Amino acid sequence: MSQTYFAGIDAGSTYVKAALMDENQALVAFDQRPTGIDADGTSQKMIAAMAEANGIPADHIQNIIATGYSRRNISMARDTVTEIKAHARGAAWSAPNSIGIRTVIDIGGQDSKVIVLDGDNEILNFAMNDKCAAGTGRFLESLARVLELDISELGPLSLQSNMPLSINSTCVVFAESEVVSLVARKKKREDIAAGIHHSLAKRIAAMARKAGAQPGILLTGGGGRNAGIASALDEALLMDIHVPEYPQLNGALGAALIGMTED
């Protein structure tokens, strides 16, 4: 009997993430590309490339499920699921060994979300921030530019700080002005970077508490690739923050796993 495969596509506003899994829930391949102006076309190229690279005939991919901001534009998807459901489903697979995940914090480029789960991985509550950049990766990107840093440099730099500075503004525009002022006053870049991360963590932590966050926290999305965010959230919530091996794939993995249970 031929092996069957399942694909999940997380079509975000900034990046498209795709995961290809076999019937035993093993991750076979994954890809991530900028969404661009054609999320549908990007998704098709990603699935085709993963299948070709692994010698998988197209008709062996039994199901494709889309999630994310542009999920309804993905023509090759058999069905769509909400980001909340996809991330909840992906959390159990993504979690480091022996860690029971009860809260998922996903920090993306354009939004952030907190999902609270019960012991059976069912959704108890969730909260989202999709109207203000201050709780998203865009906040970090904007302030990294002020410091003339690539965003990938911001997190490691923040961990070098012994005295994080306060960034009080929750609005990106005003926060940029604060950072410009701190730079002009010759404050250390690592202390500014730490302050930026603490400001973001404070906002995310408030949302997490409101949603009823519980210990056993999984940090996903682009935020999961930033050690500075994980450290700042750990301090803000006084709970251990766990990061999966593939933080940005959690939604795509969840979509693929949901596809395995559909008729």
N, C-alpha and C positions, 0 to 999 in steps of 0.2 A: 504493500500500500504506500502511495506517495506521501511524503511529508507535506503538511499544510502549514501555512503561515498567516500571520495576522499583523496588520499595520495600523499604527496610530499616528495621526497628524495633528500637531498643535500649531495652528496657524495664528500666530500672534501678530500684533501690529508692527513689531520690529523684526522679529525672526520667525521663520517656520522651522519647527523641530519635528522630525519623523523618527519613529522607532519600528523596527521589523522584528517580530518575535515568532518562535516556532510554537507548535501545539503543546509543548512542555513548559511554556512560559520562559524559555531561555531567550535572552536578547541576542539576535543574530547580527543586526546591523543598525546603525543610527546615523543621522545626518542633521546638520543645522545650517541654514543659509538665510541671508537677509530676505525679508519678505518682498521688498521691492514694490512695483506697481501691479504685479500679477501673482497673487498668492496661489492661485489655482495652477498656473503654469509652473511655478517654482515647486509646488508639491509633486506634480507629475514627474518632473525631472528627478527629484530626489528619490521617489519610489522606484522609478525605472533604473536609476544608477545603483541603488542598493541591491535590487533584484539581479541585475546583470553582474555585479561584482561578486555575488555569492552563488551564481549559477542557478537562480530560482526562476522557473518559468512564470510568466505573469498569471496564468490560470491556477497556480498553486497558492496564490495569495487569496485566501478564502474570504477575508473581510477587511475592509478599511473603514475606520471610524475617525471623524474629524472633531476637533474641539478648538477652543481659542476664539479670539476676536473675529477672525475671518472664516470661521468654520462653515458657514452657509455658502461660501463661495467655492468650496472644494468639490468639484464635480465628480471626481473619482470615488468619493466617500459614499459608502452605502447608507450611512446614518451619521448623525451628529449627537454629541453630548455636551452638556455645559462644562465649563472649566472646573466648577466646584466638584462635580461628580468625577471628572477625569482625575483631578488631583487627589481626591479622597481615595480612589481606587489604586492609583499609582503609589501611594504612600507605603502601603504594606509591602509591596515588592521592592521599593527603593530603600526602605529603612535598613540601616546597618544591622548586622546579625544580633539577635536577642533583644533588640530595642522595640518595645511596644509603643507605637506612635499614637498619640492622642490629639495632637495639634499639628497642623501643617501651616507654615507661614511661607507664602510664595511672594517673592518680590521680583516683579518684572520691570521692563523698561517704561511701561505706560500705566501700570496699575499694580496694586498689591492686594493680597487676600489672606484671610485667616480662616481656617476650617477646623472645627472641633469635632472629634470623632469619639464614638464609644468603644468599648472593648471588642466589638465585632466589626469595627471599621465602618460603621454606619454614621452618617452625618448627623450631629446634634445641633450644630449652629455654625454660622459663618458670617463674616463681615468683609466688605470690600472697600477699597479706596481707588476709585477710577476717575475722580474729578479734580484731584489736586496732585501736582507733581512732587510735592514735598515728601510723600511716603513711598516714592518709587525710585527706580534706577535713574530716571531722568534728573532727579535731584542731585545724585552723585555725579552724573555726567556733566551737568552744568557747572558745578563747583570745581570739578577736576580741571575744567578748561581755564577757570580763573587762576588756578595754581600752576597752569601750564604743565599738566600731567595727563598721561593716558589713564583712563578709568581703572585699568588693570594695576596701575601703580599705587592707587589711592589707598586700598585696603592694607597692603603690607606696610606702607608708610605710616598709617595710623597706629599700627601696633608698636611702633618705635617710640611713641609718645609716653612721657611720664606725667604730663600735665595738660590734659585735653582742655581746649578753650571752649567757651560757650558760644554756640550759634543759636540765637534766640528766635530768629524769624522762621516761621513755618512756610512762608511764601518764598519760592525760589528766587524771585527778583530781588526781594529785600535781603535774603540770605547771601546772594552774590555780592551785594553792597557791603555786608558785614565782612565777608571774606576779603574783599578788596581793601577794606579799612585795616584788617589785621595784617595783611601783606605789607601795606604801606607803613605800618608800625613795626615792621621787622620781626614779627612773631614767627616762631619756628613753624616750618611747613608741616612737620609731623604732628604738632599740637593742633594746628588748624584742621588737618585731615582727621584727627581723632575727634575733634569737636563736631565735624560734619557727620561722622558716623554715629556719634552719640545723639545728635539731633534727629537723624533718621530713625534710629532705634527707639527713641522716646515716643515718636509718633506711632510707629508700628506696635510698640508695647501697649500703648493706650488702646489701640484698636483690638489687640489680642485680649486684653483684660475685659474689655466690653463684651467680647464674644464668648468669654468664659474659658480662656486657654488653660489647658492642663499640662502637667509635666509629661515629657515624652514628645519633644518638639522637633519637627523635621523642617529644615530650612531649604527651600527649593527656589527655582528660577535663577536668574542671573545673580541674585543676592546670595545664593548658596556658593557661588564661586569667590565670594569676597570674605576673607577671614576677618576683616575689620568689622563687617556687619554682624557676623556670628558672635564675635567677642562682645560687641556693644549690646546686642540683644540679650546675651547671657547675663550681662551686668544689669540691664534694665528690667528684665523679668525675674531674675534670680532663679532661673531654671536652666538646666543643661540644654544646649542647642546641638542637634545632630545634623550632619550634612551627608547626603547620599553621594555615591560615586558619580552619578550623573544628575546633578541638581536641575539642569535645564530641561532634562528629558521627562520629568515626572508626569506632566500632562499627557505627552505623547504615549508614554508607557501605559498610563491609566486607560487611555482611549483604546489601545491595542488589546489590553486585558478585558475591557468591556466587550470588545468585538468577539472574544472567544466564547462569551456566554449568550450571544444572540443566535437565534435560529436562522 
